[in-house]
Amino acid sequence: MAINNIYSYLSFYIKDLFLESHLFYMKKPFVNIGILLLLIIILPPLLFTSYEIGNLYQNEKMIDSIYTRQLESVIFSINQYSDDILSRWANQLEYEIQKQDTIVDDIVNGFIKNNSSIQLILFADGIHNSYFIDKGQKHANIDYFNSLLSKNEQIIKRLVQYIDGGYRKIQPIDIEIPEQSLFLFALEPADKKVITCGIVVNTLDFIKENLGPKIQSTASDQFYFSVFEISTGKEVYSNELYETTEKNIEHKKPLWLMPDYQLGIQIKGDTIENLVQERTNFNIWIIIIMDIVLILAAILIYRSLRQQMKLAQLKSEFVSNVSHEIRTPLAIINMYSETLEMDRIRDDTKKKEYYRIINTEANRLSVIVNKILSFSKIDSGKREYKFVEADINVVIKQIVDQYAHHFDRVGTNCNLLLMDNLPKVMIDNEAITDALINLIDNAIKYSTDNKQIDISTGQNRNGIFIEVKDYGIGIEGRYHKLVFDKFFRVTAGNLAHKAKGSGIGLSIVQHIMSAHNGSITLISKPNIGSRFILNFPLNIV
């Protein structure tokens, strides 16, 4: 039979080892879940975000390029229009001269009069024999223009070659007259003798009178147009007035026939760059917010799964620890009952002692089972309490008497320091018994060489208290709040293997005290011991 006892003990031990090794390997899924969530939920959106942001920038760059080309095409059309005006003037002069078969001053004067921006019309046979007809301002002389024609001899030759080929080119020439521009081109009178013609215009008048209507019709209600002097950046013309804060013209191109000036264009309301940037920023923020939501969702899922797996792990540990706790009283009951069954004990006194031990261990086993059932009811919210008026000191004495044999067996000394004449309180006797037994079991379990427990009662201004004090290993401060969580056990220093437990005792005690409108206080330091104080308010009676 002793062999059977040893076999039973070893069976329990092997099962414990199996459960503990299983719990060790259960910790690995935490890491695996994190990796899977990273690969499945977080990584693809981040990669997609990077891809979309890259595409977004490319798309916005393309849009910006399209708008820029459209704006440039508008500027191109105005430049083309200015070129058409000069070509029309050249054609009109050529037509009038060919009709009269000579250059007549009246024809030229009439032409100047009909086009107020024209200041002067210059004629030359090649680069010599030049003369001009102007508005009588006398701001230029024949020597200056002869010198100017001489400097641009190669340009004039090309203009003549162009006209010989049936194409007339308008060539702007730099002159030293402020705010005026010179345009050279070739004319072919009736005698087929090509001559050089130059038109000097007031640049600002030409822009306002000739380009202004075209700019206005092109701008409609969509664009701002401005003409700037390149050297100073001064705005010399605008199609309409606008607020300074609105002015942000960035698309500028030189005027073909007036290279010292730039024509700028801007969409009303905002620039293309700002519109594109705002759209890009909006889309990026939407993507970032979606990524944040996905990441938060992944974190919440991970935490939820981690908590569930941790809870499953704690439950497995709970099963392992409960099996360990049950093993000892079962083994003792089994051993003593088999001994009595074989009738090996003849002494009646010894038999009574064996029966008492069996009864004590059965009570211990009952306490463990009741603890599990009590926790199950608490966890499901079905624990009911029946409050009756009771003397706390009497309840404590009954528990200590019941545990006397167990104290002797484990070599623990229990001292009672009970205050006399304590007022009675309304308690659930069974629940308070459960709470005190849990505290006593912990005090025994985590004791060291000094196996002593002090149970005291007292009264203060806040109410009545019961204190269970031990001189064991103590609890580090960082664990003081955690020890009241269900299934939690301090595992530092391999403590979980040195002292078996279910991890539900203190959570039961806290729930019981909460049901009594009381509280539990923990005072503990490592290697000094722990004090658990059950506080009952004065108005509990």
Wavefront OBJ file of the C-alpha trace (Angstrom):
o trace
v 0.000 0.000 0.000
v 2.929 2.302 0.653
v 3.956 1.685 -2.951
v 0.484 2.751 -4.047
v 0.820 5.928 -2.026
v 4.182 6.669 -3.619
v 2.699 5.921 -7.049
v -0.186 8.323 -6.407
v 2.181 11.032 -5.243
v 4.443 10.569 -8.298
v 1.416 10.701 -10.601
v 0.418 14.044 -9.195
v 4.001 15.299 -9.480
v 4.375 14.184 -13.114
v 1.087 15.881 -14.021
v 2.333 19.086 -12.410
v 5.567 18.937 -14.396
v 3.621 18.413 -17.613
v 1.354 21.384 -16.928
v 4.289 23.640 -16.025
v 6.179 22.745 -19.201
v 2.976 23.347 -21.177
v 2.636 26.784 -19.613
v 6.240 27.610 -20.568
v 5.563 26.929 -24.210
v 2.281 28.885 -24.079
v 4.284 32.103 -23.671
v 5.652 31.827 -27.203
v 2.311 32.601 -28.975
v 2.466 36.162 -27.592
v 5.457 36.824 -29.824
v 3.926 34.899 -32.723
v 0.675 36.868 -32.487
v 2.613 40.138 -32.536
v 4.521 39.036 -35.642
v 1.337 37.866 -37.390
v -0.462 41.117 -36.614
v 2.533 43.035 -37.910
v 2.607 41.008 -41.133
v -1.168 40.817 -41.724
v -2.615 44.076 -40.370
v 0.122 46.675 -39.952
v 2.761 45.952 -42.594
v 0.487 45.814 -45.706
v -1.202 49.186 -44.955
v 2.178 50.780 -44.301
v 3.554 49.414 -47.574
v 0.368 50.499 -49.360
v 0.685 53.938 -47.743
v 4.252 54.308 -48.958
v 3.184 53.224 -52.437
v 0.151 55.537 -52.456
v 2.123 58.526 -51.160
v 4.662 57.942 -53.911
v 1.864 57.719 -56.485
v 0.172 60.708 -54.905
v 3.245 62.859 -55.340
v 3.632 61.618 -58.896
v -0.035 62.319 -59.656
v 0.090 65.758 -58.082
v 3.309 66.459 -59.947
v 1.575 65.417 -63.168
v -1.435 67.616 -62.358
v 0.871 70.500 -61.583
v 2.683 69.898 -64.862
v -0.608 69.824 -66.797
v -1.800 73.054 -65.202
v 1.574 74.640 -65.795
v 1.462 73.709 -69.475
v -2.056 75.095 -69.708
v -0.952 78.372 -68.161
v 2.051 78.493 -70.436
v -0.203 77.885 -73.431
v -2.292 80.907 -72.355
v 0.858 83.015 -72.145
v 1.940 81.600 -75.509
v -1.340 82.676 -77.110
v -0.872 86.249 -75.848
v 2.706 86.298 -77.088
v 1.467 84.992 -80.407
v -1.174 87.722 -80.461
v 1.483 90.436 -79.938
v 3.460 88.976 -82.810
v 0.313 88.996 -84.949
v -0.218 92.709 -84.227
v 3.276 93.599 -85.441
v 2.848 91.351 -88.488
v -0.451 93.067 -89.279
v 1.185 96.471 -88.998
v 3.993 95.355 -91.303
v 1.512 94.003 -93.833
v -0.494 97.238 -93.752
v 2.639 99.359 -94.283
v 3.791 97.130 -97.098
v 0.377 97.265 -98.728
v 0.142 101.079 -98.557
v 3.685 101.515 -99.858
v 3.142 99.040 -102.689
v -0.102 100.814 -103.612
v 1.629 104.185 -103.833
v 4.814 102.648 -105.240
v 6.785 104.806 -102.829
v 7.075 105.778 -99.191
v 4.763 108.721 -98.645
v 5.027 110.680 -95.407
v 1.292 111.173 -95.253
v 0.749 107.425 -95.301
v 3.200 106.887 -92.456
v 1.905 109.804 -90.417
v -1.626 108.502 -90.804
v -0.485 105.055 -89.685
v 1.205 106.531 -86.602
v -1.899 108.558 -85.827
v -4.145 105.483 -85.995
v -1.869 103.531 -83.591
v -1.161 105.772 -80.625
v 1.467 103.468 -79.087
v 3.756 103.934 -82.146
v 6.362 106.679 -81.537
v 8.453 106.370 -84.640
v 8.714 104.464 -87.955
v 12.165 103.967 -89.398
v 13.024 103.129 -93.033
v 16.430 102.172 -94.395
v 17.905 100.904 -97.648
v 19.968 98.039 -96.229
v 21.863 99.572 -93.330
v 22.354 103.001 -94.915
v 20.285 105.917 -96.124
v 17.901 105.613 -93.180
v 15.334 108.172 -92.233
v 12.421 108.168 -89.832
v 9.043 109.710 -89.320
v 7.937 110.285 -85.746
v 5.489 112.299 -83.693
v 7.828 115.253 -83.640
v 9.277 114.456 -80.227
v 12.837 114.756 -81.553
v 14.063 112.177 -79.078
v 16.260 110.356 -81.637
v 18.481 111.275 -84.533
v 19.530 109.712 -87.781
v 23.093 109.046 -86.626
v 21.870 107.009 -83.642
v 19.700 104.794 -85.846
v 22.425 104.432 -88.493
v 24.734 103.257 -85.707
v 22.024 100.897 -84.393
v 21.456 99.420 -87.856
v 25.158 98.980 -88.328
v 25.454 97.045 -85.056
v 22.664 94.697 -86.123
v 23.813 94.191 -89.708
v 23.689 90.389 -89.466
v 20.158 90.453 -88.098
v 19.044 92.718 -90.950
v 20.558 90.379 -93.518
v 18.639 87.465 -92.034
v 15.405 89.465 -92.076
v 15.979 90.142 -95.781
v 16.642 86.449 -96.384
v 13.406 85.591 -94.612
v 11.370 87.966 -96.803
v 13.027 86.543 -99.904
v 11.798 83.150 -98.754
v 8.255 84.420 -98.361
v 8.307 84.731 -94.560
v 8.387 87.929 -92.538
v 10.030 87.794 -89.123
v 9.615 90.472 -86.487
v 12.882 91.033 -84.590
v 12.989 93.037 -81.324
v 16.117 95.204 -80.902
v 17.432 96.685 -77.658
v 17.509 100.473 -77.666
v 18.652 103.000 -75.070
v 15.319 104.803 -74.892
v 13.453 104.137 -71.613
v 10.107 102.308 -71.811
v 10.312 102.028 -75.597
v 10.896 99.062 -77.874
v 12.167 98.749 -81.454
v 10.960 96.050 -83.838
v 12.790 95.458 -87.115
v 11.383 93.656 -90.159
v 11.775 93.700 -93.944
v 9.368 95.225 -96.477
v 9.058 94.420 -100.148
v 7.710 97.442 -102.075
v 6.312 97.225 -105.609
v 9.738 97.591 -107.217
v 10.798 94.360 -105.451
v 13.630 96.226 -103.738
v 13.614 95.057 -100.137
v 13.968 97.737 -97.484
v 14.344 97.597 -93.723
v 11.591 98.990 -91.535
v 11.586 99.620 -87.829
v 8.733 100.546 -85.530
v 9.428 102.169 -82.184
v 6.551 101.848 -79.703
v 5.888 102.992 -76.184
v 6.066 99.613 -74.427
v 3.479 100.290 -71.729
v 1.037 101.874 -74.173
v 1.472 98.917 -76.512
v 0.733 96.472 -73.691
v -2.309 98.381 -72.444
v -3.837 99.313 -75.795
v -2.976 96.306 -77.915
v -2.421 93.375 -75.533
v -4.882 94.575 -72.857
v -8.093 93.586 -74.689
v -6.666 90.173 -75.519
v -5.579 89.670 -71.922
v -8.991 90.713 -70.601
v -10.854 88.340 -72.919
v -8.484 85.505 -72.071
v -8.578 86.129 -68.315
v -12.374 86.151 -68.116
v -13.145 85.512 -64.408
v -10.535 82.818 -63.987
v -7.077 84.393 -64.154
v -5.015 87.314 -62.984
v -2.532 88.660 -65.557
v 0.339 90.987 -64.777
v 3.284 92.369 -66.722
v 6.528 92.864 -64.815
v 9.708 94.705 -65.664
v 12.433 92.067 -65.350
v 15.202 94.360 -64.138
v 13.222 95.835 -61.236
v 10.413 93.283 -60.754
v 7.966 96.191 -60.862
v 4.447 95.436 -62.004
v 3.605 97.731 -64.900
v 0.248 96.259 -65.907
v -2.533 94.113 -64.444
v -5.826 93.041 -65.928
v -7.634 93.938 -62.679
v -7.005 95.095 -59.151
v -6.605 92.494 -56.447
v -5.599 92.310 -52.818
v -1.891 92.205 -52.058
v -2.418 88.990 -50.087
v -3.826 87.352 -53.228
v -0.839 88.289 -55.328
v 1.413 85.304 -55.676
v 2.153 85.061 -59.389
v 4.786 82.413 -59.990
v 4.164 81.406 -63.607
v 6.000 84.019 -65.667
v 7.307 83.995 -69.212
v 9.138 86.750 -71.164
v 7.184 88.618 -73.835
v 8.655 87.583 -77.170
v 8.760 91.051 -78.666
v 9.657 92.803 -75.381
v 12.251 90.569 -73.678
v 12.755 93.094 -70.876
v 9.246 92.333 -69.636
v 7.549 89.214 -68.297
v 3.918 88.202 -68.524
v 2.672 86.424 -65.409
v -0.519 84.452 -64.823
v -2.280 83.176 -61.697
v -5.558 81.346 -61.138
v -7.964 83.441 -59.120
v -8.279 82.363 -55.509
v -4.994 80.515 -55.171
v -1.951 79.299 -57.016
v -1.726 75.909 -58.643
v 1.104 75.012 -56.262
v -1.047 75.811 -53.225
v -4.063 73.959 -54.626
v -1.949 70.918 -55.419
v -0.199 71.117 -52.044
v -3.497 71.375 -50.171
v -4.921 68.413 -52.068
v -1.754 66.404 -51.471
v -1.698 67.242 -47.756
v -5.395 66.356 -47.409
v -4.901 62.969 -49.068
v -1.781 62.262 -47.022
v -3.605 63.085 -43.787
v -6.479 60.788 -44.768
v -3.996 57.970 -45.415
v -2.133 58.659 -42.155
v -5.398 58.680 -40.153
v -6.428 55.380 -41.739
v -3.022 53.913 -40.887
v -3.303 55.147 -37.303
v -6.772 53.583 -37.022
v -5.448 50.290 -38.391
v -2.434 50.374 -36.084
v -4.634 51.153 -33.060
v -6.984 48.358 -34.105
v -4.030 45.994 -34.393
v -2.792 47.069 -30.955
v -6.234 46.578 -29.433
v -6.574 43.177 -31.095
v -3.108 42.202 -29.898
v -3.827 43.369 -26.360
v -7.175 41.589 -26.358
v -5.668 38.371 -27.672
v -2.749 38.720 -25.310
v -5.098 39.176 -22.361
v -7.179 36.213 -23.445
v -4.106 34.026 -23.857
v -2.702 35.303 -20.598
v -6.017 34.511 -18.936
v -5.938 31.045 -20.504
v -2.398 30.631 -19.247
v -3.400 31.778 -15.766
v -6.321 29.370 -15.813
v -3.974 26.542 -16.763
v -1.672 27.577 -13.938
v -4.705 27.696 -11.681
v -5.571 24.091 -12.582
v -1.978 23.058 -11.974
v -1.791 24.855 -8.645
v -5.163 23.556 -7.454
v -4.142 20.012 -8.331
v -1.014 20.521 -6.232
v -3.030 21.849 -3.304
v -5.521 19.002 -3.494
v -2.780 16.420 -3.822
v -1.480 16.737 -0.241
v -4.731 16.244 1.710
v -5.809 13.495 -0.702
v -2.538 11.650 -0.244
v -2.812 11.929 3.551
v -6.452 10.810 3.564
v -5.608 7.941 1.238
v -2.666 6.807 3.348
v -4.461 6.931 6.733
v -7.703 5.424 5.420
v -5.827 2.492 3.822
v -3.939 1.953 7.053
v -7.181 1.846 9.033
v -8.833 -0.331 6.403
v -6.082 -2.970 6.743
v -6.690 -2.947 10.506
v -3.029 -2.398 11.274
v -3.767 0.001 14.133
v -4.944 -1.783 17.257
v -4.760 1.122 19.708
v -8.112 2.938 19.926
v -6.401 6.178 20.855
v -4.224 5.952 17.745
v -7.267 5.150 15.640
v -9.047 8.224 16.940
v -5.972 10.284 16.098
v -6.012 8.868 12.541
v -9.717 9.600 12.233
v -9.112 13.131 13.448
v -6.322 13.607 10.898
v -8.535 12.248 8.118
v -11.313 14.586 9.230
v -8.936 17.551 9.379
v -7.530 16.893 5.917
v -11.026 16.311 4.576
v -11.942 19.702 6.001
v -8.864 21.183 4.312
v -9.918 19.568 1.066
v -13.407 20.930 1.584
v -11.938 24.401 2.128
v -10.059 24.175 -1.160
v -13.156 23.016 -3.030
v -15.242 25.703 -1.345
v -12.662 28.281 -2.355
v -12.967 27.195 -5.975
v -16.762 27.196 -5.811
v -16.755 30.562 -4.073
v -14.492 32.020 -6.744
v -16.701 30.558 -9.456
v -19.764 32.218 -7.951
v -17.926 35.509 -7.514
v -16.585 35.402 -11.077
v -20.073 34.736 -12.466
v -21.688 37.306 -10.164
v -23.810 34.694 -8.362
v -22.228 34.847 -4.884
v -24.893 35.674 -2.312
v -24.238 36.893 1.215
v -26.326 36.305 4.322
v -25.469 38.910 6.923
v -25.999 38.105 10.586
v -24.826 39.773 13.758
v -21.662 38.068 14.950
v -18.686 38.413 17.275
v -15.514 38.641 15.215
v -13.392 37.157 18.024
v -15.591 34.027 18.175
v -15.303 33.509 14.432
v -11.515 33.764 14.624
v -11.268 31.295 17.534
v -13.383 28.737 15.671
v -11.113 28.970 12.622
v -7.938 28.603 14.703
v -9.354 25.601 16.552
v -10.271 24.006 13.238
v -6.735 24.594 11.953
v -4.963 23.445 15.145
v -3.872 20.083 13.690
v -2.687 21.723 10.471
v -0.665 24.269 12.472
v 0.979 21.423 14.360
v 1.688 19.449 11.210
v 3.419 22.351 9.433
v 5.098 23.560 12.618
v 3.443 26.971 12.685
v 2.641 28.884 15.861
v -0.540 30.972 15.746
v -0.866 33.776 18.326
v -4.211 35.386 18.998
v -4.210 39.035 20.117
v -7.910 39.735 20.344
v -9.362 42.937 21.807
v -12.067 42.318 24.403
v -15.557 43.773 24.244
v -15.528 44.449 20.522
v -18.942 45.481 19.213
v -20.710 42.886 17.134
v -20.922 43.415 13.413
v -23.180 42.275 10.579
v -21.195 39.769 8.557
v -21.598 36.731 6.390
v -19.991 34.184 8.688
v -19.076 31.762 5.917
v -17.586 34.514 3.729
v -15.435 35.985 6.525
v -14.289 32.469 7.408
v -13.255 31.969 3.777
v -11.372 35.282 3.826
v -9.471 34.497 7.036
v -8.622 30.954 5.927
v -7.193 32.339 2.698
v -5.008 34.761 4.648
v -3.894 32.036 7.081
v -3.047 29.646 4.217
v -0.931 32.353 2.561
v 0.822 33.146 5.823
v 1.745 29.460 6.233
v 2.655 28.980 2.597
v 5.029 31.933 2.382
v 6.598 31.649 5.817
v 10.340 31.138 6.315
v 12.211 29.815 9.331
v 10.134 32.002 11.643
v 6.863 30.108 11.343
v 4.626 32.383 13.318
v 1.255 33.992 12.599
v -0.287 36.782 14.667
v -4.030 37.285 14.379
v -5.268 40.399 16.145
v -8.456 42.443 16.309
v -9.107 45.991 17.316
v -11.153 49.116 16.901
v -10.226 52.560 15.663
v -12.128 55.653 14.579
v -12.804 54.112 11.164
v -14.264 50.890 12.462
v -13.259 47.366 13.448
v -10.297 45.562 11.976
v -8.785 42.088 11.801
v -5.068 41.819 11.153
v -3.239 38.682 9.977
v 0.483 39.116 10.302
v 3.276 36.754 9.238
v 7.056 36.918 9.309
v 7.671 35.308 5.947
v 9.203 36.341 2.629
v 7.103 39.488 2.196
v 5.962 41.131 -1.029
v 7.716 43.784 -3.090
v 5.909 47.107 -3.339
v 5.388 46.847 -7.101
v 3.185 43.754 -6.532
v 0.984 45.159 -3.749
v -1.939 46.027 -6.053
v -1.451 43.131 -8.440
v -1.747 40.416 -5.810
v -5.487 41.083 -5.560
v -6.030 40.318 -9.280
v -7.471 36.918 -10.015
v -4.962 34.224 -10.967
v -2.037 36.573 -10.305
v 0.898 35.100 -8.413
v 4.287 36.593 -7.657
v 6.795 34.554 -9.634
v 9.973 36.474 -8.806
v 12.820 34.231 -7.711
v 11.011 31.106 -8.898
v 8.514 31.681 -6.098
v 5.673 30.049 -8.016
v 7.491 26.714 -7.843
v 8.562 27.045 -4.203
v 5.051 27.746 -2.924
v 2.081 26.371 -4.793
v -1.192 28.277 -4.882
v -4.250 28.928 -6.979
v -3.859 32.698 -7.361
v -7.495 33.371 -6.436
v -7.350 33.619 -2.630
v -6.663 37.350 -2.306
v -9.117 38.241 -5.072
v -11.785 36.356 -3.104
v -10.834 38.212 0.085
v -11.047 41.579 -1.679
v -14.456 40.751 -3.130
v -15.752 39.596 0.257
v -14.578 42.803 1.946
v -16.128 44.876 -0.818
v -19.442 43.069 -0.243
v -19.143 44.018 3.465
v -18.537 47.696 2.509
v -15.073 47.242 3.930
v -11.555 47.082 2.528
v -8.329 45.156 2.724
v -4.975 46.808 3.333
v -1.574 45.269 2.633
v 1.592 46.312 4.432
v 4.590 44.260 3.425
v 8.347 44.379 2.863
v 10.561 41.660 1.375
v 12.178 39.319 3.934
v 10.313 41.019 6.803
v 6.757 39.762 6.437
v 3.272 40.852 5.503
v 0.285 42.333 7.286
v -3.187 41.950 5.818
v -5.764 44.160 7.553
v -9.494 43.625 7.049
v -11.335 46.876 7.759
v -15.043 46.880 8.686
v -16.801 50.255 8.896
v -18.565 51.248 12.108
v -21.954 51.485 10.438
v -21.868 47.854 9.378
v -24.067 46.839 12.356
l 1 2 3 4 5 6 7 8 9 10 11 12 13 14 15 16 17 18 19 20 21 22 23 24 25 26 27 28 29 30 31 32 33 34 35 36 37 38 39 40 41 42 43 44 45 46 47 48 49 50 51 52 53 54 55 56 57 58 59 60 61 62 63 64 65 66 67 68 69 70 71 72 73 74 75 76 77 78 79 80 81 82 83 84 85 86 87 88 89 90 91 92 93 94 95 96 97 98 99 100 101 102 103 104 105 106 107 108 109 110 111 112 113 114 115 116 117 118 119 120 121 122 123 124 125 126 127 128 129 130 131 132 133 134 135 136 137 138 139 140 141 142 143 144 145 146 147 148 149 150 151 152 153 154 155 156 157 158 159 160 161 162 163 164 165 166 167 168 169 170 171 172 173 174 175 176 177 178 179 180 181 182 183 184 185 186 187 188 189 190 191 192 193 194 195 196 197 198 199 200 201 202 203 204 205 206 207 208 209 210 211 212 213 214 215 216 217 218 219 220 221 222 223 224 225 226 227 228 229 230 231 232 233 234 235 236 237 238 239 240 241 242 243 244 245 246 247 248 249 250 251 252 253 254 255 256 257 258 259 260 261 262 263 264 265 266 267 268 269 270 271 272 273 274 275 276 277 278 279 280 281 282 283 284 285 286 287 288 289 290 291 292 293 294 295 296 297 298 299 300 301 302 303 304 305 306 307 308 309 310 311 312 313 314 315 316 317 318 319 320 321 322 323 324 325 326 327 328 329 330 331 332 333 334 335 336 337 338 339 340 341 342 343 344 345 346 347 348 349 350 351 352 353 354 355 356 357 358 359 360 361 362 363 364 365 366 367 368 369 370 371 372 373 374 375 376 377 378 379 380 381 382 383 384 385 386 387 388 389 390 391 392 393 394 395 396 397 398 399 400 401 402 403 404 405 406 407 408 409 410 411 412 413 414 415 416 417 418 419 420 421 422 423 424 425 426 427 428 429 430 431 432 433 434 435 436 437 438 439 440 441 442 443 444 445 446 447 448 449 450 451 452 453 454 455 456 457 458 459 460 461 462 463 464 465 466 467 468 469 470 471 472 473 474 475 476 477 478 479 480 481 482 483 484 485 486 487 488 489 490 491 492 493 494 495 496 497 498 499 500 501 502 503 504 505 506 507 508 509 510 511 512 513 514 515 516 517 518 519 520 521 522 523 524 525 526 527 528 529 530 531 532 533 534 535 536 537 538 539 540 541
